[in-house]
Amino acid sequence: MTGKIFAESENIYQDQAKILFNYYKTAAEKIVTEEMGLESKIDETRNEINHIKDSKTPSIVGLVIFILVAIGGIILAATTSVGGGVFLMILGVVFIIVFAVKLSGLGKKVEAAEQKILAYEQAKADIRRDYKVSKIGVAYVPVEMNVPFGNGHISVDLTEGTEQTKFSLSTIRKPEEWNETLNSVAEEIKKIPVVEGSDETEQIDTADYSTSMQNVTMHDYMSSIDRQVRNIRYLLGDSERKSVSLPLVKPNSKEDNFLKNFATSEAPAGHPVVNVFDEKKFDTSLKVFNDINIMKKNMEQSDASSGASHVDYYKALMKTLGESIQVISASKASSCDKLIDYCNGIFANVLKAAYNQYSPVLEAEEIERIRNVAFDFKEDSTSYKPFNLQASSRVKYDLFQSVWLAEDGSRTSMPFSMNQIQEEVFAPLIENLMEENRKDRLDVYNDIENQKTDYLMQWHRDADDFNARNRAAAQDLIRDFMSANSEFMTALNTYKALQQSLDDMKQSGSLAAGEVQVKDKKAEALAAMEVQAAACRRQQEEFSEYMDRVAEDIQQKSERFKYVEYFEATLRDAEAKDIAVSSDSVQELDDRRRSLLAINAYTAANAELPPEPQVSEDMMEDFSLNLIKEVDSILEKYENMGVEEKEVQPLPAEEDAPVAEDVAAADTAVDTAASDAEENMEAAAEEGTEEESGDASGAEAGAFVFCTECGAKIPAGSKFCEECGAQIDNEEA
């Protein structure tokens, strides 16, 4: 190809022919245009001369006439003495002068016009007509440079008129250690121990998750995976990154289509090439680009030799690691829950050893009696029967079936529990002590009851008197209000009648109209009284309801006041009553107390619980994190990123071959997969990627050492490096 300039041409030779044709065409058009312009000016000037000549005839005729007039005036003046001859002579002379001057001016205009015609004719003769092309040539200017890439090449825009495209590639500085760590992780996640060891534990700081539990121990298996994941993160961070930006002509772009149509890849022989744009300024960028290209080829050769893509390997590793960590975490959480529940069950059974367990079926009557007893001295002083459960009603625990068995073979899972010390020590002791001074205590009880009865009678008398006085005062207020309202209505009617009379007097101007007319206002008065009476009744009803509430409150307080607790029964059987009543409020217990029902309902209802552990919302979100879904999400994000930012596709090596895809960012898959793997592995390690406090035993507060592998600053006494995961020898560090 030779390239071309015009879109409708086939090659540069047609462009040259078209240029020559256009050149001569333009020259001919210019000559004709100039000649036609001068000829039109000559014609205009000749027309002007003809017009001037036509205008000279009247002037000549006028001149002849006035000459005759002047001659006639001279003759008349010579032959007669009349003054008219002189006048005619003077008039003729004046006009002769005027027409002579006018004819002289027209002659000068004709001469000037003839000179213009001569000038136009000379200009027409001087028009250039010897246009010719001595030589025509073609020069080529390089605007694009092809750079080898992959199996083809990419095109660099030497004019720098296109956008800069960034090429980058990251390589790990320690590939051997990287491969060793990846293989180690892959091997460890293949086998999960049933029981973890405790030889190389690590403490994980969880203060941000919970102030109640500020650290968690990570045992051998999980701590090993965590260290290796941290080492992978460190190795990913310890990478060498090369990047360069070049102005590329993207395939199928506007610039690429223009070059396909108008440019050529090689200049024909014999045509000069003019380097308008400096190609040397791209040497540095192209050198970096070539290095990236070589590194990319080496990785592709490595993938070909291994039979699998490193990107696919990282994807598989991420999935396997996510699934393993998810299964391990779920298994550990489930097993811990089961172990805690089992231990709690054993502990609940141990706590029950301090209680005598009775069948709630065999002792239903006695339990119901103690549940309903009020411990009121007035009712129970003579008829109270101490709470007593029969030894034959006791039940025994069946370890195999986890139920309680009675002597009659009945079973129960919730026996009635009585503390052995309360039942076998305190209850008999209290009962015997109370018998020693029973008479004196009865006198005290009676005095208390008599005093409370006197107080209540006085209280009721005062309250009844207060209510009666309040009701009487309310009735008096209502009567006074009704009387005042009646007087007000009478005065109001009188005022209205007087006002009406005054208005009538003003309108009529007669004293007769000033007579006060008595009008019957009974209907209005009755209506007003009804309204006020209704309001009074509402107030009276509200007051009555209030007084009833006061009386009811007084009655309730008096009932509570007159209650005299029978302390003998309370001291002995109050706990038994609380145990019996506690089973009625089982459904009202919160979740924490409900877990104590395995001991008994009384303990669940009355136990003093420690403060509820403080757990942040972030902990619950992280604990519920599904690593399998997270890995799938990251990989899907990576695939979508590959669609949005397409990898650079080289142009085919064959000359003028069509371009398949647009050129985009050329970050290789290793860089992207590495960064994604880093994020995923950080998430896969649960909370293990936080900075560890290390084993501080024997280490001074604030002391630090430096890792011999990566040089990171770590607390003294640490067993492993927080950055690279390497084992630390404190003496060497």
C-alpha positions in Angstrom: 0.0 0.0 0.0 1.1 3.6 -0.7 -1.5 5.3 1.4 -3.7 8.1 0.2 -4.8 11.6 1.1 -8.4 11.8 -0.3 -11.0 9.3 0.8 -12.3 8.7 -2.7 -8.8 7.9 -4.1 -7.3 4.4 -4.5 -3.7 5.3 -4.0 -1.2 8.2 -3.8 -0.9 8.4 -7.6 -4.6 9.2 -8.0 -4.1 11.8 -5.3 -1.2 13.4 -7.3 -3.4 13.5 -10.5 -6.2 15.0 -8.5 -3.9 17.7 -7.1 -2.5 18.6 -10.6 -6.0 18.7 -12.0 -7.2 20.9 -9.1 -4.1 23.2 -9.6 -4.7 23.8 -13.3 -8.4 24.1 -12.8 -7.9 26.7 -10.1 -5.4 28.7 -12.4 -7.7 28.6 -15.4 -10.6 29.8 -13.2 -8.4 32.6 -11.9 -7.4 33.8 -15.4 -11.0 33.7 -16.7 -12.2 35.5 -13.6 -9.7 38.3 -13.9 -10.2 38.8 -17.7 -14.0 38.9 -17.3 -13.6 41.4 -14.5 -11.4 43.7 -16.5 -13.6 43.4 -19.6 -16.6 44.4 -17.6 -14.8 47.4 -16.3 -13.8 48.5 -19.8 -17.4 48.2 -21.0 -18.5 50.2 -18.1 -16.0 53.0 -18.9 -17.0 53.1 -22.6 -20.6 53.4 -21.6 -19.6 56.3 -19.4 -17.8 58.0 -22.4 -20.9 57.6 -24.5 -23.1 59.1 -21.8 -20.7 62.1 -21.5 -20.8 62.6 -25.3 -24.6 62.5 -25.3 -24.7 65.1 -22.6 -22.4 67.6 -24.7 -25.0 68.2 -27.4 -27.4 70.3 -25.3 -24.5 72.4 -24.1 -23.4 73.1 -27.7 -26.9 74.1 -28.8 -27.2 76.4 -25.8 -23.8 78.0 -26.5 -24.8 78.7 -30.1 -28.2 80.2 -29.1 -26.6 82.5 -26.5 -23.9 83.6 -29.0 -26.7 84.6 -31.3 -28.5 86.4 -28.4 -25.3 88.3 -27.6 -24.8 89.3 -31.2 -28.4 90.4 -31.5 -27.9 92.5 -28.3 -24.8 94.2 -29.7 -26.7 95.0 -32.9 -29.7 96.3 -31.0 -27.5 98.4 -28.7 -25.7 99.9 -31.7 -28.8 100.8 -33.7 -31.0 102.1 -31.0 -30.6 104.0 -27.7 -32.8 101.6 -25.8 -31.2 99.7 -22.8 -32.6 96.3 -23.8 -29.8 95.6 -26.3 -27.1 95.9 -23.6 -29.1 93.6 -21.4 -29.3 91.0 -24.1 -25.6 91.3 -24.8 -24.6 90.8 -21.2 -27.0 87.9 -20.7 -25.6 86.2 -23.8 -22.0 86.7 -22.6 -22.8 85.1 -19.2 -24.4 82.0 -20.6 -21.7 81.7 -23.2 -19.2 81.5 -20.4 -21.3 78.9 -18.5 -21.8 76.6 -21.4 -18.1 77.0 -22.4 -17.0 75.9 -18.9 -19.3 73.0 -18.9 -18.1 71.7 -22.3 -14.5 72.0 -21.2 -15.3 69.8 -18.1 -17.0 67.1 -20.2 -14.0 67.0 -22.5 -11.7 66.4 -19.5 -14.0 63.5 -18.3 -13.8 61.9 -21.7 -10.0 62.0 -21.7 -9.9 60.5 -18.2 -12.2 57.7 -19.2 -10.1 56.9 -22.2 -7.0 56.7 -20.0 -8.8 54.2 -17.7 -9.7 52.1 -20.7 -6.0 52.0 -21.7 -5.1 51.0 -18.2 -7.6 48.2 -18.0 -6.5 46.9 -21.4 -2.9 46.9 -20.1 -3.9 45.0 -17.0 -5.7 42.5 -19.1 -2.6 42.0 -21.2 -0.5 41.6 -18.0 -2.7 38.8 -16.5 -0.5 35.7 -15.7 -1.2 32.8 -18.0 2.0 30.7 -17.8 0.9 28.5 -14.8 2.8 25.1 -14.8 4.0 22.4 -12.4 7.7 21.7 -12.6 7.8 18.9 -10.0 5.4 17.1 -7.6 6.5 14.7 -4.8 5.3 12.7 -1.8 6.8 12.7 1.7 5.8 10.3 4.5 5.6 11.2 8.2 5.7 8.4 10.8 2.7 8.7 13.2 2.5 5.2 14.7 5.1 2.7 15.9 4.5 -1.0 16.2 6.0 -2.7 19.3 6.1 -6.6 19.6 3.8 -8.0 22.2 2.8 -11.6 22.6 2.3 -13.2 19.2 1.8 -9.8 17.5 2.3 -6.1 18.4 0.7 -3.0 19.8 0.6 0.4 18.2 2.1 3.5 19.9 0.8 6.9 18.9 3.8 9.1 18.2 1.6 12.2 18.1 0.5 11.5 21.7 -3.0 12.4 20.7 -4.6 9.3 22.3 -5.1 8.4 26.0 -2.3 7.0 28.0 -2.7 3.2 28.6 -1.0 1.8 31.7 0.8 -1.5 31.7 1.9 -3.1 35.0 3.1 -6.4 36.4 3.9 -7.5 39.9 6.3 -10.3 40.7 7.1 -11.9 44.1 10.6 -11.3 45.3 10.8 -14.7 47.1 9.0 -17.1 44.8 10.6 -20.2 46.4 9.3 -19.3 49.8 5.9 -18.4 48.3 5.5 -21.8 46.6 6.6 -23.5 49.8 4.1 -21.7 51.9 1.3 -22.3 49.4 2.1 -26.0 49.3 2.2 -26.1 53.1 -1.2 -24.5 53.4 -2.6 -26.8 50.7 -1.3 -29.9 52.6 -2.6 -28.8 56.0 -6.1 -28.1 54.9 -6.4 -31.6 53.5 -6.4 -33.1 57.0 -8.2 -31.6 59.9 -7.3 -32.9 63.4 -10.0 -34.1 65.7 -8.3 -32.5 68.7 -5.9 -29.6 68.4 -2.6 -29.5 70.2 -1.5 -26.8 72.6 2.3 -26.7 71.9 2.3 -23.5 69.8 -0.7 -21.5 70.9 -1.3 -17.8 70.2 -3.3 -15.2 71.9 -5.7 -13.2 69.7 -6.7 -9.8 70.8 -10.5 -9.6 70.8 -11.0 -6.4 72.9 -12.6 -4.7 69.9 -15.3 -7.4 69.8 -16.0 -7.8 73.5 -14.8 -6.1 76.7 -15.9 -9.3 78.6 -13.5 -11.5 76.7 -10.5 -9.5 75.5 -8.4 -12.4 74.1 -8.9 -15.8 72.6 -6.5 -18.7 72.5 -5.7 -20.1 69.0 -4.3 -23.6 69.2 -1.8 -25.4 67.0 -3.7 -26.2 63.9 -5.5 -22.8 63.5 -2.5 -20.8 64.6 -0.3 -22.6 62.0 -2.8 -21.8 59.2 -3.0 -18.2 60.5 0.8 -17.8 60.5 1.0 -19.2 57.0 -1.7 -16.9 55.8 0.1 -14.0 57.3 3.3 -15.1 55.6 1.4 -15.3 52.3 0.2 -11.7 52.9 3.7 -10.6 53.7 5.1 -12.3 50.5 2.4 -10.7 48.4 3.3 -7.3 49.9 7.0 -7.9 49.3 6.6 -7.8 45.5 8.3 -5.9 42.7 6.0 -3.9 40.5 6.8 -2.5 37.1 4.5 -0.2 35.3 4.6 2.1 32.3 2.1 4.2 30.4 2.0 4.5 26.6 -0.3 6.3 24.2 -1.8 3.4 22.3 -3.9 3.4 19.1 -6.7 1.1 20.2 -8.0 -1.4 17.7 -11.2 -0.4 15.9 -10.9 3.1 17.4 -11.4 6.2 15.3 -7.7 6.7 15.0 -7.1 3.1 14.0 -9.8 3.2 11.3 -8.3 6.4 10.0 -4.8 4.9 9.8 -6.2 1.8 8.1 -7.8 3.9 5.3 -5.1 6.6 4.8 -1.7 5.4 6.1 0.7 2.7 5.0 3.0 0.5 7.0 6.0 0.9 4.7 6.9 3.9 2.5 7.4 3.1 -1.2 10.9 3.2 -2.5 12.2 6.6 -3.6 9.9 8.6 -1.3 11.4 10.6 1.6 10.4 10.0 5.2 10.3 13.0 7.5 10.5 12.3 11.2 8.4 15.1 12.6 7.7 13.3 15.9 10.6 12.2 18.1 10.6 8.4 18.6 13.5 8.5 21.1 11.4 9.9 23.9 9.6 6.6 24.1 12.8 4.5 24.5 12.7 4.4 28.3 9.0 3.5 28.4 9.5 0.9 25.7 12.4 -0.7 27.6 10.2 -1.1 30.7 7.4 -2.5 28.5 9.7 -5.0 26.9 10.8 -6.2 30.4 7.1 -6.6 31.3 6.5 -8.5 28.1 9.5 -10.9 28.8 8.2 -11.5 32.3 4.7 -12.2 31.0 6.1 -14.7 28.5 8.1 -16.5 31.2 4.9 -16.9 33.3 3.0 -18.2 30.3 5.8 -20.7 29.7 5.7 -21.7 33.4 1.9 -22.2 33.1 2.4 -24.3 30.0 5.0 -26.5 31.6 2.9 -27.1 34.7 -0.2 -27.8 32.7 -2.4 -25.4 34.6 -2.8 -21.6 34.9 -1.5 -20.0 38.0 -4.7 -18.0 38.2 -6.8 -21.2 38.2 -4.5 -22.6 40.9 -5.0 -19.5 43.1 -8.8 -19.7 42.6 -8.8 -23.4 43.6 -6.6 -22.6 46.7 -8.9 -19.7 47.7 -12.0 -22.0 47.4 -10.4 -24.8 49.3 -9.1 -22.5 52.0 -12.5 -20.8 52.4 -14.3 -24.1 52.6 -11.9 -25.6 55.1 -11.9 -22.6 57.4 -15.7 -22.4 57.2 -16.1 -26.1 58.1 -13.5 -25.9 60.9 -15.1 -22.8 62.4 -18.6 -24.3 62.2 -17.4 -27.6 63.6 -15.5 -25.9 66.5 -18.5 -23.6 67.3 -20.9 -26.6 67.2 -18.6 -28.8 69.3 -18.0 -26.0 71.8 -21.7 -25.5 72.2 -22.3 -29.2 72.7 -19.5 -29.4 75.2 -20.7 -26.4 77.2 -24.2 -27.8 77.2 -23.0 -31.2 78.4 -20.8 -29.6 81.1 -23.7 -27.4 82.2 -25.9 -30.5 82.5 -23.3 -32.3 84.6 -22.9 -29.1 86.8 -26.7 -28.8 87.2 -26.8 -32.4 88.4 -23.9 -31.7 90.8 -25.8 -28.7 92.2 -28.9 -30.9 92.7 -26.9 -33.0 95.2 -27.5 -30.3 97.9 -31.3 -30.8 97.5 -33.7 -33.4 98.5 -35.8 -34.2 95.5 -39.5 -35.1 95.8 -42.1 -36.2 93.4 -44.4 -33.3 92.5 -47.2 -35.9 91.8 -47.1 -37.7 95.2 -46.7 -34.4 97.1 -49.1 -32.4 95.0 -51.5 -31.7 97.8 -48.9 -30.5 100.3 -47.1 -28.3 97.6 -50.5 -26.8 96.6 -51.2 -26.0 100.3 -47.8 -24.2 100.9 -48.3 -22.4 97.6 -51.6 -20.8 98.8 -50.6 -20.2 102.4 -50.5 -16.5 103.4 -48.6 -16.7 106.7 -51.3 -14.5 108.3 -51.3 -14.6 112.1 -55.0 -14.1 112.4 -55.8 -17.1 110.2 -52.8 -19.4 110.8 -51.9 -18.9 114.5 -54.1 -21.8 115.7 -54.5 -23.9 112.5 -51.1 -23.6 110.8 -49.5 -26.9 109.9 -45.8 -26.9 109.1 -44.8 -27.8 105.7 -43.7 -31.4 105.7 -42.8 -33.8 102.8 -42.8 -37.5 103.2 -39.6 -39.5 102.8 -41.4 -42.0 100.7 -42.0 -39.3 98.1 -38.4 -38.8 97.4 -37.1 -39.6 93.9 -33.8 -40.9 92.6 -31.9 -39.8 89.5 -31.5 -42.3 86.6 -28.2 -41.6 85.0 -29.0 -43.6 81.9 -32.4 -42.2 81.1 -31.8 -38.7 82.7 -35.1 -38.8 84.7 -36.1 -38.9 88.3 -37.8 -42.1 89.6 -40.2 -42.4 92.6 -40.9 -45.5 94.7 -44.1 -46.1 92.9 -42.3 -46.1 89.5 -43.5 -42.7 88.4 -41.1 -40.5 86.5 -40.5 -36.8 86.4 -38.0 -34.4 84.9 -38.7 -31.5 87.2 -38.8 -32.7 90.8 -39.7 -30.5 93.8 -36.4 -29.6 95.4 -35.8 -28.7 99.0 -32.4 -27.7 100.3 -31.1 -30.3 102.7 -29.8 -27.7 105.2 -33.1 -25.8 105.2 -35.2 -29.0 105.5 -33.1 -31.1 107.9 -31.3 -28.4 110.0 -33.0 -25.0 109.9 -36.7 -26.2 109.9 -36.5 -28.4 112.9 -34.2 -25.9 114.8 -36.7 -23.1 114.2 -39.6 -25.2 115.1 -38.0 -26.2 118.5 -36.9 -22.7 119.3 -40.4 -21.3 118.6 -42.0 -23.7 121.0 -39.9 -22.4 123.9 -41.4 -18.9 124.0 -44.6 -19.4 122.1 -46.8 -17.9 124.9 -44.8 -14.6 124.9 -44.9 -14.4 121.2 -48.6 -14.9 121.1 -49.0 -11.9 123.5 -46.8 -9.8 121.2 -48.8 -10.9 118.2 -52.1 -10.0 120.0 -50.8 -6.6 121.0 -49.6 -5.9 117.4 -53.0 -7.0 116.1 -54.9 -4.8 118.7 -52.8 -1.8 117.9 -53.3 -2.2 114.2 -57.0 -2.7 114.7 -57.2 0.6 116.7 -55.2 2.4 114.1 -57.4 1.1 111.3 -60.6 2.1 113.2 -59.3 5.6 113.7 -58.2 5.7 110.1 -61.6 4.6 108.8 -63.4 7.2 111.1 -61.2 10.0 109.9 -61.6 8.9 106.3 -65.4 8.6 106.6 -65.6 12.0 108.3 -63.4 13.5 105.6 -65.6 12.0 102.8 -68.8 13.2 104.5 -67.4 16.8 104.9 -66.2 16.8 101.3 -69.6 15.6 100.0 -71.4 18.2 102.1 -69.1 21.0 100.9 -69.6 19.9 97.4 -73.5 20.0 97.8 -73.2 23.5 99.3 -71.0 24.7 96.4 -73.5 23.3 93.9 -76.5 25.0 95.6 -74.5 28.3 95.8 -73.6 28.0 92.1 -77.2 27.4 91.1 -78.5 30.3 93.1 -75.8 32.6 91.7 -76.5 31.5 88.2 -80.3 32.2 88.7 -79.6 35.7 90.0 -77.2 36.3 87.0 -79.8 35.2 84.5 -82.4 37.6 86.1 -80.0 40.5 86.0 -79.0 39.7 82.4 -82.6 39.7 81.2 -83.2 43.0 83.0 -80.1 44.5 81.3 -81.2 43.3 77.9 -84.7 44.8 78.3 -83.2 48.2 79.4 -80.8 48.1 76.5 -83.7 47.4 74.1 -85.6 50.4 75.4 -82.7 52.7 74.9 -82.3 51.6 71.4 -86.0 52.1 70.7 -85.8 55.7 72.1 -82.8 56.5 69.9 -84.6 55.2 66.8 -88.0 56.8 67.3 -87.1 60.0 69.3 -90.2 59.5 71.6 -90.3 59.1 75.3 -93.2 56.7 74.9 -90.9 54.2 73.4 -88.8 54.3 76.5 -91.2 52.2 78.5 -89.5 49.0 79.6 -91.2 46.0 78.2 -91.2 43.0 80.4 -90.5 39.9 78.3 -90.9 36.3 79.4 -87.4 34.7 79.4 -88.2 31.5 81.3 -87.4 29.3 78.4 -84.0 30.8 78.0 -83.4 30.7 81.7 -84.4 27.0 81.9 -82.1 26.2 78.9 -79.2 28.0 80.6 -79.9 26.3 83.9 -80.0 22.9 82.2 -76.5 23.5 80.6 -75.1 24.6 83.9 -76.8 21.7 85.8 -75.3 19.2 83.3 -71.8 20.7 83.9 -72.4 20.5 87.6 -73.4 16.9 87.4 -70.3 16.0 85.4 -68.2 17.7 88.0 -70.1 15.9 90.8 -69.7 12.5 89.0 -66.0 13.1 88.5 -65.6 14.1 92.2 -67.6 11.0 93.3 -65.4 8.7 91.1 -62.3 10.3 92.6 -63.6 9.8 96.2 -64.4 6.2 95.3 -60.9 5.6 94.1 -59.6 7.2 97.3 -61.8 5.0 99.4 -60.7 1.9 97.4 -57.1 2.8 97.8 -57.6 3.3 101.6 -59.3 -0.1 101.8 -56.4 -1.8 100.0 -53.8 -0.1 102.2 -55.8 -0.9 105.3 -55.9 -4.6 104.3 -52.2 -4.6 103.9 -51.7 -2.7 107.1 -53.9 -5.0 109.2 -51.9 -8.0 107.9 -49.8 -9.5 110.7 -47.1 -11.8 109.5 -46.9 -15.1 111.3 -43.1 -15.2 111.7 -42.9 -18.7 113.0 -44.3 -20.1 109.7 -42.3 -17.6 107.6 -39.0 -18.5 109.2 -39.6 -22.1 108.7 -41.5 -22.4 105.4 -41.0 -19.2 103.5 -38.4 -20.8 101.2 -40.6 -23.8 100.6 -43.4 -21.4 99.5 -40.9 -19.5 97.2 -39.9 -22.9 95.6 -43.5 -23.8 95.1 -44.4 -20.4 93.6 -41.4 -20.2 91.3 -42.6 -23.0 89.1 -45.6 -20.7 88.1 -43.4 -18.1 86.5 -41.3 -20.3 84.4 -42.7 -18.9 81.1 -41.8 -15.4 82.2 -38.1 -16.1 82.6 -35.6 -14.6 80.1 -33.3 -16.7 78.0 -30.3 -16.5 80.4 -32.4 -17.6 83.4 -34.3 -20.2 81.4 -31.0 -22.1 80.9 -30.9 -22.6 84.7 -34.1 -24.6 84.8 -31.9 -27.7 84.5 -31.1 -27.1 88.2 -34.6 -26.1 89.4 -37.2 -23.3 88.9 -36.3 -21.7 92.2 -32.6 -21.2 91.2 -33.6 -20.0 87.7 -35.9 -17.4 89.2 -33.8 -16.1 92.1 -30.1 -16.7 91.2 -27.9 -13.7 91.0 -26.5 -13.6 87.5 -23.2 -11.9 86.5 -23.5 -9.0 84.1 -24.4 -10.0 80.5 -21.2 -10.1 78.3 -20.7 -7.1 76.1 -20.5 -8.1 72.4 -20.2 -5.7 69.5 -22.3 -5.9 66.4 -19.2 -6.3 64.3 -18.4 -9.6 66.1 -21.8 -11.0 65.3 -21.4 -10.0 61.7 -17.9 -11.4 61.4 -18.9 -14.6 63.2 -21.8 -15.1 60.8 -19.6 -14.5 57.8 -19.9 -17.3 55.2 -16.4 -17.7 53.8 -17.5 -19.9 50.9 -19.9 -17.2 49.7 -17.2 -14.5 50.2 -14.7 -16.4 48.1 -17.4 -16.9 45.3 -18.1 -13.1 45.6 -14.5 -12.2 45.2 -14.0 -14.5 42.3 -17.1 -13.1 40.6 -15.8 -9.6 41.2 -12.5 -10.7 39.6 -14.4 -12.1 36.6 -16.4 -8.9 36.2 -13.3 -6.8 36.5 -11.8 -8.9 33.7 -14.8 -7.9 31.5 -14.8 -4.2 32.4 -11.0 -3.8 32.1 -10.1 -6.1 29.2 -6.5 -7.4 29.0 -4.4 -6.0 26.2 -4.8 -8.1 23.1 -1.8 -7.7 20.7 -2.3 -6.9 17.0 -1.8 -9.9 14.7 1.7 -10.2 13.4 0.6 -10.3 9.8 0.7 -7.0 8.1 -2.7 -5.2 7.8 -4.5 -8.0 9.6 -7.8 -6.9 11.3 -7.7 -6.1 15.1 -9.9 -8.3 17.3 -10.5 -6.3 20.5 -10.0 -2.9 22.0 -6.8 -2.2 23.9 -7.3 -1.7 27.6 -5.3 -1.8 30.8 -2.5 -4.4 30.7 -2.3 -5.5 34.4 -1.6 -9.1 34.3 -3.7 -11.8 36.0 -1.0 -12.5 38.5 -1.3 -9.0 40.0 -5.0 -9.1 40.2 -5.2 -12.6 41.5 -2.5 -11.9 44.1 -4.3 -8.9 45.5 -7.6 -10.8 45.6 -6.0 -13.8 47.2 -4.5 -11.5 49.9 -8.0 -10.0 50.7 -9.6 -13.5 50.8 -6.9 -15.0 53.0 -7.2 -12.1 55.4 -10.9 -12.8 55.8 -10.3 -16.6 55.9 -8.2 -16.3 59.0 -11.2 -15.1 61.0 -9.9 -12.7 63.6 -6.4 -14.2 63.3 -4.8 -11.4 61.3 -4.8 -8.9 64.1 -1.6 -8.0 65.9 -0.9 -10.6 68.6 0.2 -9.6 72.0 2.6 -12.6 72.0 3.8 -14.6 74.9 4.7 -11.9 77.3 6.1 -14.2 80.0 9.6 -13.2 80.9 9.5 -10.1 78.6 9.7 -6.6 79.9 6.8 -4.2 79.1 7.6 -2.1 76.0 10.5 -4.3 74.9 10.8 -5.1 71.2 13.0 -7.2 68.9 13.4 -7.5 65.1 12.5 -10.4 62.9 15.6 -12.0 61.3 13.6 -12.9 58.2 11.7 -9.7 57.3 13.1 -7.1 59.8 9.7 -6.3 61.3 9.5 -4.8 64.8 7.7 -7.3 67.1 7.2 -7.5 71.0 9.9 -9.3 72.9 9.0 -12.8 73.8 6.9 -13.5 70.7 7.2 -17.0 69.2 6.3 -16.0 65.7 6.7 -12.9 63.5 3.5 -10.9 63.2 4.3 -10.0 59.6 5.9 -13.0 57.9 4.9 -15.8 60.4 8.5 -17.0 60.8 9.5 -18.7 64.1 11.4 -16.4 66.3 14.6 -17.3 68.2 14.7 -14.6 70.9 18.4 -14.8 71.4 19.1 -14.5 67.7 16.5 -11.7 67.3 
